Amino acid sequence: MMKHRLFCLAILPLFFLLVIHGGKQILTNLSFLGLATEGVLGNAGEQAYFLLKDWFLSEDCEQTYGFLPCSTMVVGNMLFISAYGYLMFRAAKLLSEGCEILLEILGPGIIGGLVLPILSALPDAIVILASGLSGSKETAQDQVSVGMGLLAGSIVMLLTLLWGSCVVVGKCDLVDANAKDEVDTKGFSLTGSGVSTDIWTTYAARIMVLSVTPFVIVQLPQVLNTTAESRLFILTALILSIAFLISYCLYQVFQPKVQKRRLAFAKYKHVMSGILTYFRTRTLGRILSIDGRPDRDVIKKLFQSLDVNEDGHLSAEELRALIVGIRFDEVDVDKDDIDDAVKSIVKEFDKSDDSLIDEDEFANGISSWIYRAMRSAKYAKDQRPDSESPHLKFLSEFYQQTRKEHDLLGDSSDDDDRGIKNPKWNAFRAVRMLLSGTAAVCVLANPLVDAVNNFSSATKVPTFFVSFVVLPFASCSEGVSALIFIRNKKHKTASLTFSQIYGSVTMSNILSLSVFLGLVYVRELTWSFSSEVLVILIVCILMGTFASFRTTFPLWTCLVAFSLYPLSILLVYVLEYVVVLS
């Protein structure tokens, strides 16, 4: 019900102006029927029409599509921007929701890697295209600043306002420098609460930093004070951004498989460390000899205790019984994980290819594990175990490292794998939403750009600042869904939310920029956006580098993000009107 009310509230100004716009024709028709000024309406109705028309509409502006009303008045254009902006937001949300449904039905891969990222950036790309495609070259040069304002504003808003808001909404108590799921008792402690993400999120941040490379290339002529080869640099940046787009989509397609393999290996290493820790307990710490090497005699005695049927071999069933009996602290090891671990152990230990592990194979395999644990925990040989130190600290360190590695990679074992109901109907609904959203974005882009230009002319405020501040909120539908999603206050949802933010910025940097550069190159427009590009570079590099080398963000980090938003607007103003950077 609330959504319908908001929709009606947003569409009401547009409907109101359309009625006013059509009032003249209505009055003409009524006059023809003898019902106008001297009839039903009277002079008061005609005067009311012209009074409202003077407040909101104008005759000396160009109507979008030849019939949509337009205005040179401030209030009229504010109503247009509000109405078109909200409709654009709803269209972008249709695209987002359609993608999510398809993602649930078909999984990541092609849908998650190609369709979803492209459609998420589609509203911005279409608005950019509309800003510079129509009209003369001079008109396009004037309007294209709307597209650049949207591009810069979307990137800055995602990495500042939305990023900081996600930290505030998703914060949990920090315990040992990690956020504890669904525990939020420390309030707004700047250092005691925050969010944690997985290592894949840091990779997404690094990719985002790399995606700004085309911005650097297209800006080189201004840096080198040469304009003769500017079109060559624009073409080079265009080709590079398209190459980045293709590469990023391919990365998204294959990433789920890579992620699953790495997570499976991390779980296997944790099972390995759990078995070694269990053996340490069984042998009272004497799994190493006095010289710091694996004690093969002790390891063979362990083998004999595990060989239940005393046939001189360990079978898959006996290994499974061993793993089931071990308690793995805070790491979910389900039946499939155990089966995978058993297969991996047999494959690694069994050198005779008989699917069984004999005594020597077991001793060699466990010895190999111990050496790997030593290297991983930076074990020093002069730290020889004796009767006074049976705990073998390096095994505990190795166990903690494998658990931390598992946590950093994230775990999808708690996913809802029941599948979506009525997949055919929901697939049809998703496609319908995608087509409707795409059509609505295409239709609304032109009138929205025109309204921004007319508002800028009426207020004398540069179009860049209007589009920088207003339009990102209209085209960024993922902002609301991200804040709702991260309210779950879990490590996994935080990772997915921040990865989505970095992915959206990356797609803006490569897809939206590709469209923008294509317009500039094809229409032979002048590149004069140095200050805007500098702001994009500063925000992307600062936030991307900051997020590339840490997985936990205390609450104080949101203050840094929030402060970057007004500073970005101030920087553009200073560079544009004080330093006059072109």
C-alpha positions as CSV (number, residue, x, y, z in Angstrom):
1,M,0.0,0.0,0.0
2,M,2.8,2.4,0.9
3,K,4.5,1.8,-2.5
4,H,1.2,2.6,-4.3
5,R,0.9,5.8,-2.3
6,L,4.5,6.9,-3.2
7,F,3.9,6.1,-6.8
8,C,0.7,8.2,-6.9
9,L,2.5,11.0,-5.0
10,A,5.3,11.0,-7.5
11,I,3.1,10.7,-10.6
12,L,0.6,13.4,-9.5
13,P,2.8,16.4,-10.4
14,L,3.4,15.0,-13.9
15,F,-0.3,14.2,-14.3
16,F,-1.2,17.7,-13.0
17,L,1.2,19.4,-15.6
18,L,-0.1,17.2,-18.4
19,V,-3.7,18.3,-17.6
20,I,-2.6,22.0,-17.6
21,H,-0.7,21.4,-20.8
22,G,-3.8,19.9,-22.4
23,G,-6.1,22.5,-21.0
24,K,-5.7,24.9,-24.0
25,Q,-6.8,22.2,-26.4
26,I,-9.7,21.2,-24.1
27,L,-10.8,24.8,-23.9
28,T,-10.7,25.1,-27.6
29,N,-12.9,22.0,-28.1
30,L,-15.3,23.2,-25.5
31,S,-15.5,26.6,-27.2
32,F,-16.3,24.9,-30.4
33,L,-19.2,23.2,-28.7
34,G,-20.4,26.4,-27.2
35,L,-19.5,25.4,-23.7
36,A,-16.4,27.6,-23.1
37,T,-16.0,31.1,-21.9
38,E,-19.6,32.2,-22.1
39,G,-20.9,28.8,-21.3
40,V,-20.1,26.2,-18.6
41,L,-16.6,27.2,-17.8
42,G,-17.0,31.0,-17.9
43,N,-14.2,33.5,-17.7
44,A,-13.1,32.2,-14.2
45,G,-12.2,28.8,-15.6
46,E,-10.2,30.3,-18.5
47,Q,-8.4,32.7,-16.1
48,A,-7.6,29.8,-13.7
49,Y,-6.1,27.8,-16.6
50,F,-3.8,30.6,-17.7
51,L,-2.8,31.4,-14.2
52,L,-1.7,27.8,-13.5
53,K,-0.1,27.6,-16.9
54,D,2.0,30.8,-16.2
55,W,3.2,29.3,-12.9
56,F,4.4,25.9,-14.3
57,L,4.5,25.8,-18.1
58,S,6.0,27.8,-21.0
59,E,5.4,28.2,-24.7
60,D,9.0,29.0,-25.6
61,C,10.6,25.6,-24.7
62,E,11.0,22.5,-26.9
63,Q,8.6,19.7,-26.0
64,T,10.2,16.3,-25.5
65,Y,8.9,13.8,-28.1
66,G,6.8,16.8,-29.5
67,F,4.0,16.4,-27.0
68,L,5.3,16.1,-23.4
69,P,4.9,19.4,-21.5
70,C,8.0,21.5,-20.7
71,S,8.8,24.6,-18.6
72,T,11.3,27.3,-18.2
73,M,10.0,27.9,-14.7
74,V,11.9,26.7,-11.6
75,V,8.8,25.2,-9.9
76,G,7.6,23.5,-13.0
77,N,11.0,21.8,-13.7
78,M,11.3,20.8,-10.0
79,L,8.0,19.0,-10.4
80,F,9.2,17.4,-13.7
81,I,12.5,16.2,-12.2
82,S,10.6,14.8,-9.2
83,A,8.1,12.9,-11.3
84,Y,10.5,11.6,-13.9
85,G,13.2,10.9,-11.3
86,Y,10.8,8.7,-9.3
87,L,9.6,6.9,-12.4
88,M,13.2,6.3,-13.4
89,F,13.8,4.9,-9.9
90,R,10.9,2.6,-10.2
91,A,12.1,1.5,-13.7
92,A,15.6,0.8,-12.3
93,K,14.1,-1.1,-9.4
94,L,12.1,-3.3,-11.9
95,L,15.4,-4.1,-13.6
96,S,17.0,-5.0,-10.3
97,E,14.2,-7.2,-9.1
98,G,14.0,-9.0,-12.4
99,C,17.7,-9.8,-12.3
100,E,17.4,-11.1,-8.7
101,I,14.5,-13.4,-9.7
102,L,16.5,-14.8,-12.7
103,L,19.6,-15.1,-10.5
104,E,17.6,-17.3,-8.1
105,I,16.3,-19.5,-10.9
106,L,19.4,-19.8,-13.1
107,G,22.1,-19.2,-10.5
108,P,25.2,-17.0,-11.0
109,G,27.3,-17.8,-14.1
110,I,25.9,-16.1,-17.2
111,I,23.1,-14.4,-15.4
112,G,25.1,-13.1,-12.5
113,G,28.2,-12.4,-14.6
114,L,26.7,-10.9,-17.8
115,V,23.1,-10.0,-17.5
116,L,22.9,-8.6,-13.9
117,P,25.9,-6.3,-14.0
118,I,25.0,-4.8,-17.4
119,L,21.4,-4.2,-16.5
120,S,22.4,-2.7,-13.1
121,A,24.3,0.0,-15.0
122,L,21.7,0.3,-17.8
123,P,19.8,3.3,-16.4
124,D,22.9,5.4,-16.1
125,A,24.1,4.4,-19.6
126,I,20.8,5.2,-21.3
127,V,20.6,8.7,-19.6
128,I,24.2,9.3,-20.7
129,L,23.3,8.3,-24.2
130,A,20.2,10.5,-24.2
131,S,22.2,13.5,-23.0
132,G,24.5,13.5,-26.0
133,L,22.7,11.7,-28.8
134,S,20.0,14.1,-29.9
135,G,20.2,17.6,-31.3
136,S,23.0,19.5,-32.9
137,K,26.7,19.1,-32.0
138,E,26.5,22.3,-30.0
139,T,23.4,21.1,-28.1
140,A,25.0,17.7,-27.4
141,Q,28.1,19.4,-26.1
142,D,26.0,21.4,-23.7
143,Q,23.8,18.5,-22.6
144,V,26.5,15.9,-22.3
145,S,27.5,17.5,-18.9
146,V,24.3,15.9,-17.6
147,G,25.6,12.5,-18.4
148,M,29.0,13.2,-16.9
149,G,27.3,14.6,-13.8
150,L,25.2,11.4,-13.5
151,L,28.3,9.2,-14.0
152,A,30.4,11.1,-11.4
153,G,27.5,11.5,-9.0
154,S,26.6,7.8,-9.1
155,I,30.1,6.7,-8.4
156,V,30.6,9.2,-5.6
157,M,27.2,8.5,-4.0
158,L,27.8,4.7,-4.0
159,L,31.2,5.0,-2.4
160,T,30.4,7.6,0.2
161,L,26.7,7.9,1.3
162,L,25.7,4.3,0.5
163,W,29.0,2.8,1.7
164,G,28.9,4.7,5.0
165,S,25.2,4.0,5.5
166,C,25.8,0.2,5.0
167,V,28.5,0.4,7.8
168,V,26.0,2.1,10.1
169,V,23.0,-0.2,9.3
170,G,25.0,-3.5,9.2
171,K,27.3,-2.9,12.2
172,C,27.8,-5.7,14.8
173,D,30.1,-6.0,17.9
174,L,33.8,-6.4,17.0
175,V,35.3,-9.3,18.8
176,D,39.0,-10.0,18.1
177,A,38.9,-7.5,15.2
178,N,35.9,-9.4,13.5
179,A,32.2,-8.6,13.5
180,K,30.1,-11.1,15.4
181,D,27.0,-12.1,13.5
182,E,23.7,-10.7,14.8
183,V,25.3,-9.2,18.0
184,D,24.9,-5.4,18.3
185,T,25.2,-4.4,21.9
186,K,27.9,-1.7,21.7
187,G,25.7,0.9,20.2
188,F,27.5,3.5,18.1
189,S,31.0,2.7,19.5
190,L,33.4,4.0,16.8
191,T,35.9,1.3,17.5
192,G,33.8,-1.4,19.2
193,S,31.3,-2.0,16.4
194,G,31.5,-2.4,12.6
195,V,31.2,-4.8,9.7
196,S,33.4,-7.6,8.4
197,T,33.6,-8.9,4.8
198,D,35.2,-11.9,3.1
199,I,38.4,-11.8,1.0
200,W,36.4,-11.8,-2.3
201,T,35.1,-8.3,-1.4
202,T,38.7,-7.1,-1.2
203,Y,39.3,-8.5,-4.7
204,A,36.2,-6.6,-5.9
205,A,37.6,-3.4,-4.5
206,R,40.9,-3.9,-6.3
207,I,39.2,-4.6,-9.6
208,M,37.3,-1.3,-9.0
209,V,40.5,0.6,-8.6
210,L,41.9,-0.9,-11.9
211,S,38.7,0.0,-13.7
212,V,39.5,3.8,-13.5
213,T,42.4,3.3,-15.9
214,P,40.4,4.5,-19.0
215,F,39.8,7.8,-17.0
216,V,43.5,8.3,-16.7
217,I,44.2,7.6,-20.4
218,V,41.5,10.0,-21.6
219,Q,42.9,12.7,-19.3
220,L,46.5,12.5,-20.6
221,P,46.2,15.2,-23.3
222,Q,45.2,17.7,-20.6
223,V,48.1,16.5,-18.4
224,L,50.6,16.8,-21.3
225,N,49.1,20.1,-22.5
226,T,48.4,18.7,-25.9
227,T,45.1,18.7,-27.8
228,A,46.4,17.5,-31.2
229,E,46.1,13.8,-30.3
230,S,43.1,14.1,-28.0
231,R,40.8,12.0,-30.3
232,L,43.5,9.3,-30.3
233,F,43.5,9.1,-26.5
234,I,39.7,9.1,-26.4
235,L,39.6,6.2,-28.9
236,T,42.3,4.3,-26.9
237,A,40.4,4.8,-23.7
238,L,37.2,3.6,-25.4
239,I,38.8,0.4,-26.6
240,L,40.3,-0.2,-23.2
241,S,37.0,0.4,-21.4
242,I,35.3,-2.1,-23.7
243,A,38.1,-4.6,-23.1
244,F,37.7,-4.1,-19.4
245,L,33.9,-4.6,-19.7
246,I,34.4,-8.0,-21.5
247,S,37.1,-9.1,-19.1
248,Y,35.0,-8.2,-16.0
249,C,32.0,-10.0,-17.3
250,L,34.0,-13.1,-18.0
251,Y,35.5,-12.8,-14.5
252,Q,32.0,-12.7,-13.0
253,V,31.0,-15.7,-15.0
254,F,33.8,-17.9,-13.8
255,Q,34.2,-16.5,-10.3
256,P,31.5,-18.7,-8.6
257,K,33.4,-21.8,-9.7
258,V,36.7,-20.5,-8.5
259,Q,35.2,-19.4,-5.3
260,K,33.7,-22.8,-4.6
261,R,37.0,-24.6,-5.4
262,R,38.9,-22.3,-3.0
263,L,36.3,-22.7,-0.3
264,A,36.4,-26.5,-0.7
265,F,40.2,-26.4,-0.4
266,A,40.0,-24.2,2.7
267,K,37.6,-26.7,4.3
268,Y,39.9,-29.5,3.4
269,K,42.9,-27.7,5.1
270,H,40.7,-27.1,8.1
271,V,39.9,-30.8,8.3
272,M,43.6,-31.5,8.0
273,S,44.4,-29.2,10.9
274,G,41.6,-30.7,12.9
275,I,42.9,-34.2,12.5
276,L,46.5,-33.1,13.4
277,T,45.1,-31.3,16.5
278,Y,43.1,-34.4,17.4
279,F,46.3,-36.6,17.0
280,R,48.2,-34.2,19.3
281,T,45.6,-34.8,22.0
282,R,45.6,-38.6,21.5
283,T,49.5,-38.7,21.7
284,L,49.7,-36.2,24.5
285,G,51.8,-33.9,22.3
286,R,54.4,-36.5,21.4
287,I,53.7,-36.5,17.7
288,L,57.1,-35.0,17.1
289,S,60.4,-36.6,18.1
290,I,63.0,-34.8,20.2
291,D,64.7,-33.4,17.1
292,G,61.5,-31.7,15.9
293,R,60.6,-34.2,13.2
294,P,57.4,-36.2,12.9
295,D,57.7,-39.4,15.0
296,R,56.8,-42.2,12.6
297,D,56.5,-44.7,15.4
298,V,53.9,-42.7,17.2
299,I,52.1,-42.0,13.9
300,K,52.0,-45.8,13.1
301,K,50.5,-46.5,16.5
302,L,47.8,-43.9,15.6
303,F,47.2,-45.9,12.4
304,Q,46.7,-49.1,14.4
305,S,44.2,-47.4,16.6
306,L,42.2,-46.2,13.6
307,D,42.4,-49.6,11.8
308,V,39.2,-51.0,13.4
309,N,39.0,-54.2,11.5
310,E,42.8,-54.7,11.8
311,D,43.3,-55.5,8.1
312,G,46.4,-53.3,7.8
313,H,44.6,-50.6,5.8
314,L,42.4,-47.6,6.4
315,S,39.2,-47.6,4.3
316,A,37.1,-44.6,3.4
317,E,34.6,-45.6,6.1
318,E,37.2,-45.6,8.8
319,L,38.5,-42.2,7.7
320,R,34.9,-40.9,7.7
321,A,34.4,-42.2,11.3
322,L,37.6,-40.3,12.3
323,I,36.4,-37.0,10.8
324,V,32.9,-37.3,12.2
325,G,34.4,-37.8,15.7
326,I,36.3,-34.5,15.5
327,R,34.6,-31.3,16.6
328,F,35.5,-28.4,14.3
329,D,35.2,-25.1,16.2
330,E,32.8,-22.6,14.5
331,V,33.3,-24.1,11.0
332,D,30.4,-26.0,9.5
333,V,31.6,-29.4,8.2
334,D,28.5,-31.1,6.8
335,K,28.1,-34.5,5.2
336,D,29.2,-33.4,1.7
337,D,32.3,-31.7,3.2
338,I,33.2,-34.9,5.0
339,D,32.7,-37.0,1.9
340,D,34.9,-34.5,-0.1
341,A,37.5,-34.5,2.6
342,V,37.7,-38.4,2.7
343,K,38.1,-38.5,-1.1
344,S,40.9,-35.9,-1.0
345,I,42.7,-37.7,1.8
346,V,42.6,-41.0,0.0
347,K,43.7,-39.3,-3.2
348,E,46.6,-37.6,-1.4
349,F,47.8,-40.6,0.7
350,D,47.1,-43.5,-1.5
351,K,50.1,-44.0,-3.8
352,S,49.2,-47.6,-4.7
353,D,45.9,-46.6,-6.3
354,D,43.9,-49.3,-4.5
355,S,41.6,-46.8,-2.7
356,L,43.1,-47.9,0.7
357,I,45.7,-46.4,2.9
358,D,48.4,-48.7,4.4
359,E,50.6,-48.0,7.4
360,D,53.5,-46.5,5.4
361,E,51.2,-44.3,3.3
362,F,49.5,-43.1,6.4
363,A,52.8,-42.2,8.1
364,N,54.1,-40.4,5.0
365,G,50.9,-38.5,4.5
366,I,50.6,-37.3,8.2
367,S,54.3,-36.4,8.1
368,S,53.7,-34.3,5.0
369,W,50.8,-32.6,6.8
370,I,53.0,-31.8,9.8
371,Y,55.7,-30.2,7.7
372,R,53.0,-28.1,5.9
373,A,51.6,-27.0,9.3
374,M,55.2,-26.0,10.4
375,R,55.8,-23.9,7.3
376,S,52.4,-22.3,7.6
377,A,52.8,-21.5,11.3
378,K,56.5,-20.4,10.8
379,Y,57.7,-23.1,13.1
380,A,61.3,-22.9,14.2
381,K,63.3,-26.1,14.6
382,D,65.1,-24.8,17.7
383,Q,61.6,-24.8,19.4
384,R,61.9,-28.5,20.1
385,P,59.1,-30.1,22.0
386,D,59.8,-31.8,25.3
387,S,57.9,-33.2,28.2
388,E,57.4,-29.7,29.5
389,S,55.8,-28.4,26.3
390,P,53.4,-31.1,25.0
391,H,51.0,-28.6,23.4
392,L,52.9,-28.1,20.2
393,K,51.9,-24.4,19.6
394,F,52.4,-24.5,15.9
395,L,49.4,-27.0,15.5
396,S,47.1,-24.6,17.3
397,E,48.3,-21.7,15.2
398,F,47.8,-23.8,12.0
399,Y,44.3,-24.7,13.2
400,Q,43.4,-21.0,13.8
401,Q,44.9,-20.0,10.4
402,T,42.8,-22.5,8.5
403,R,39.7,-21.3,10.4
404,K,40.4,-17.7,9.6
405,E,41.1,-18.6,5.9
406,H,37.7,-20.3,5.8
407,D,36.0,-17.2,7.3
408,L,37.7,-14.9,4.9
409,L,36.6,-16.9,1.9
410,G,33.0,-16.9,3.1
411,D,30.7,-19.9,3.2
412,S,27.6,-20.5,1.1
413,S,26.6,-23.6,3.1
414,D,23.7,-21.7,4.7
415,D,22.1,-20.7,1.4
416,D,18.5,-21.5,0.9
417,D,18.8,-24.2,-1.7
418,R,15.1,-25.2,-1.8
419,G,14.7,-23.5,-5.1
420,I,12.2,-20.9,-6.2
421,K,8.6,-22.0,-6.6
422,N,7.0,-22.0,-10.0
423,P,10.3,-21.3,-11.9
424,K,8.6,-21.0,-15.3
425,W,6.1,-18.4,-14.1
426,N,8.7,-16.5,-12.2
427,A,11.1,-16.6,-15.2
428,F,8.3,-15.1,-17.3
429,R,7.6,-12.5,-14.7
430,A,11.3,-11.6,-14.5
431,V,11.6,-11.2,-18.2
432,R,8.5,-9.1,-18.2
433,M,10.0,-6.9,-15.5
434,L,13.3,-6.6,-17.4
435,L,11.5,-5.6,-20.6
436,S,9.2,-3.1,-18.9
437,G,12.1,-1.6,-16.9
438,T,14.3,-1.2,-20.0
439,A,11.4,0.3,-22.0
440,A,10.6,2.8,-19.2
441,V,14.2,3.8,-18.8
442,C,14.5,4.4,-22.5
443,V,11.4,6.5,-22.6
444,L,12.1,8.5,-19.5
445,A,15.8,9.3,-20.2
446,N,15.1,12.1,-22.7
447,P,12.5,14.1,-20.7
448,L,14.6,13.7,-17.5
449,V,17.6,15.2,-19.2
450,D,15.5,18.0,-20.7
451,A,14.0,18.8,-17.3
452,V,17.5,19.0,-15.8
453,N,18.7,21.3,-18.6
454,N,15.6,23.5,-18.2
455,F,16.0,23.7,-14.4
456,S,19.6,24.6,-14.8
457,S,18.7,27.4,-17.2
458,A,16.0,28.7,-14.9
459,T,18.2,28.7,-11.8
460,K,21.6,29.4,-13.4
461,V,22.9,26.4,-11.6
462,P,25.3,24.4,-13.8
463,T,23.7,21.2,-15.1
464,F,26.6,19.2,-13.8
465,F,25.8,19.9,-10.2
466,V,22.0,19.3,-10.7
467,S,22.7,15.9,-12.3
468,F,25.5,15.1,-9.8
469,V,23.3,15.6,-6.8
470,V,19.8,14.6,-8.0
471,L,20.0,12.0,-10.8
472,P,22.1,9.3,-8.9
473,F,19.2,8.9,-6.5
474,A,16.8,8.3,-9.4
475,S,18.9,5.7,-11.2
476,C,20.5,3.9,-8.2
477,S,17.8,1.4,-7.1
478,E,20.3,-0.9,-5.5
479,G,20.8,1.6,-2.7
480,V,17.6,0.8,-0.9
481,S,17.8,-3.0,-1.5
482,A,21.5,-2.9,-0.2
483,L,20.4,-1.2,3.0
484,I,17.6,-3.7,3.5
485,F,19.8,-6.6,2.8
486,I,22.6,-5.6,5.2
487,R,20.2,-5.2,8.1
488,N,20.6,-9.0,8.6
489,K,23.8,-8.1,10.3
490,K,25.7,-11.2,9.1
491,H,29.2,-11.6,7.7
492,K,27.9,-13.1,4.5
493,T,25.3,-10.4,3.8
494,A,27.9,-7.6,4.5
495,S,30.3,-9.2,2.0
496,L,27.6,-9.5,-0.7
497,T,26.4,-5.9,-0.1
498,F,29.9,-4.3,-0.3
499,S,30.8,-6.5,-3.3
500,Q,27.6,-5.2,-5.0
501,I,28.7,-1.6,-4.3
502,Y,32.2,-2.2,-5.7
503,G,30.7,-4.1,-8.7
504,S,28.2,-1.3,-9.5
505,V,31.0,1.3,-9.4
506,T,33.2,-1.0,-11.6
507,M,30.4,-1.3,-14.1
508,S,29.8,2.4,-14.2
509,N,33.5,3.0,-14.8
510,I,33.6,0.7,-17.8
511,L,30.1,0.4,-19.3
512,S,28.8,3.9,-18.6
513,L,32.2,5.4,-19.5
514,S,32.2,3.3,-22.7
515,V,28.9,4.9,-23.8
516,F,30.1,8.3,-22.8
517,L,33.4,8.0,-24.7
518,G,31.6,6.6,-27.7
519,L,29.4,9.7,-27.8
520,V,32.3,12.0,-27.5
521,Y,34.3,10.2,-30.2
522,V,31.4,9.7,-32.7
523,R,30.0,13.2,-32.4
524,E,33.4,14.8,-32.2
525,L,32.7,16.5,-28.9
526,T,35.3,18.3,-26.8
527,W,36.5,16.5,-23.7
528,S,36.4,19.1,-20.9
529,F,35.7,17.1,-17.8
530,S,39.0,17.2,-16.0
531,S,37.6,18.3,-12.6
532,E,34.9,15.6,-12.7
533,V,37.4,12.9,-13.7
534,L,39.7,14.0,-10.9
535,V,36.9,13.6,-8.4
536,I,36.1,10.1,-9.7
537,L,39.8,9.1,-9.5
538,I,40.2,10.4,-6.0
539,V,37.1,8.8,-4.5
540,C,37.6,5.4,-6.3
541,I,41.3,5.2,-5.5
542,L,40.9,6.3,-1.9
543,M,38.0,4.0,-1.0
544,G,39.1,1.2,-3.2
545,T,42.6,1.1,-1.8
546,F,41.2,1.4,1.7
547,A,38.9,-1.6,1.1
548,S,41.6,-3.7,-0.7
549,F,43.7,-4.5,2.3
550,R,41.3,-5.0,5.1
551,T,38.2,-7.0,5.7
552,T,36.9,-5.3,8.9
553,F,35.6,-1.8,9.0
554,P,34.9,-0.2,12.4
555,L,32.1,2.4,12.7
556,W,34.5,5.3,12.4
557,T,35.2,4.5,8.8
558,C,31.6,5.6,7.9
559,L,32.6,9.1,8.9
560,V,35.4,9.1,6.4
561,A,33.0,7.9,3.7
562,F,30.3,10.5,4.6
563,S,32.8,13.4,4.6
564,L,34.0,12.5,1.1
565,Y,30.6,13.4,-0.4
566,P,30.5,17.1,0.4
567,L,34.2,17.4,-0.2
568,S,33.8,16.0,-3.7
569,I,31.2,18.6,-4.5
570,L,33.4,21.3,-3.1
571,L,36.4,20.0,-5.0
572,V,34.5,20.1,-8.3
573,Y,33.4,23.7,-7.6
574,V,36.9,24.8,-6.7
575,L,38.5,23.2,-9.8
576,E,35.8,24.4,-12.1
577,Y,35.3,28.0,-10.9
578,V,38.4,28.9,-8.9
579,V,41.3,27.0,-10.5
580,V,39.4,26.8,-13.8
581,L,40.7,23.3,-14.7
582,S,39.4,22.3,-18.1
